[in-house]
């Protein structure tokens, strides 16, 4: 769903400063953890994607029903090196 629907729909929004997305997967016992990393040039681009509250996670409704839990806040990092 991420590769075929969600990531392409984000790219189709043509947000200036959006630089792509990556998906990381880790099996942990009977669960699978997914971490998505979206790259943006600026916090303005993040806000265009996420809305004014850039810390609120953007979870697509079709995906939400598949998750047992999720982070309540998104974290943002600057590339330092």
C-alpha positions in Angstrom: 0.0 0.0 0.0 2.8 2.4 0.8 4.8 1.8 -2.3 1.8 1.5 -4.7 -0.7 4.0 -3.3 0.5 6.3 -0.5 4.0 7.3 -1.7 2.8 8.0 -5.3 -0.1 10.0 -3.9 2.3 12.2 -1.9 4.5 12.7 -4.9 1.5 13.6 -7.0 0.8 16.6 -4.7 3.8 18.3 -6.2 4.9 19.9 -2.9 7.8 22.2 -3.6 10.7 20.8 -1.6 9.4 17.3 -1.3 12.4 15.0 -2.0 11.0 11.5 -1.6 10.2 8.8 0.9 11.7 5.6 2.3 10.2 2.7 4.2 12.1 0.8 6.9 10.8 -2.5 8.2 11.9 -4.4 11.3 10.4 -7.7 12.5 10.1 -7.9 16.3 8.7 -11.2 17.5 5.1 -11.4 16.4 5.0 -7.8 15.2 6.4 -5.9 12.3 7.5 -2.3 12.8 7.3 0.2 9.9 9.2 3.5 9.9 8.6 5.9 7.1 11.0 8.8 6.4 9.9 11.6 4.2 12.5 14.1 3.0 11.7 17.8 2.6 13.9 20.9 2.0 12.2 23.0 4.6 9.7 23.1 7.4 7.5 25.1 5.1 7.3 22.1 2.8 6.6 19.9 5.8 3.7 22.1 6.8 2.4 22.1 3.2 2.3 18.3 3.5 1.2 17.8 7.1 -0.7 21.0 7.8 0.0 23.7 10.3 0.6 21.2 13.2 3.6 19.6 11.6 4.0 17.3 14.6 0.7 15.6 14.0 1.3 12.3 12.1 -0.3 12.0 8.7 -1.8 8.6 8.6 -3.9 7.6 5.6 -7.3 6.2 6.6 -6.8 2.9 4.7 -3.5 2.3 6.4 -4.7 3.3 9.9 -7.0 0.2 10.2 -4.0 -2.0 9.6 -1.9 -0.6 12.5 -2.0 -1.9 16.0 -0.4 1.3 17.3 1.4 4.4 16.0 3.4 7.3 17.3 1.3 10.2 18.5 3.8 12.8 17.3 6.1 13.0 14.2 9.7 13.9 14.7 11.7 16.2 12.4 15.4 16.1 11.9 17.9 18.3 10.0 20.6 16.6 7.9 23.8 17.5 9.7 26.4 15.7 7.5 
